[in-house]
Amino acid sequence: MNKVNILVVGRHEQILQTVVRLINNNPEWHSVGALTDKDAIQLFSHEVFDLILLSSGIEPESEQNLRAYFTDHRPSVIIVQHYGGGSGLLTAEIYEALQGRMV
């Protein structure tokens, strides 16, 4: 089975690294992180992501632009807003989003 490929976009480097590490602890998932919109778009353009995780700290206008870009270029991509919390909440958010895609 292929791993679920996840792009994490966040503004706080340490938090972003932690989220990516937690996601990569799941053997069914692979994630990479982007601190800037430019980096996120570049990664998205070169790799197929199943899910985009938007972490806290992204400015509203930037979030709208990213959502529009991602869905315009790949309408089937799942976009999840991650508000923080422990690894259990993060895992639940991802599983819930993936279940919604399978229904």
Secondary structure, 3 states (H helix, E strand, C coil): CCCEEEEEECCCHHHHHHHHHHHHCCCCEEEEEECCHHHHHHHHHHCCCCEEEECCCCCHHHHHHHHHHHHHHCCCCEEEECCCCCHHHHHHHHHHHHHHHHC
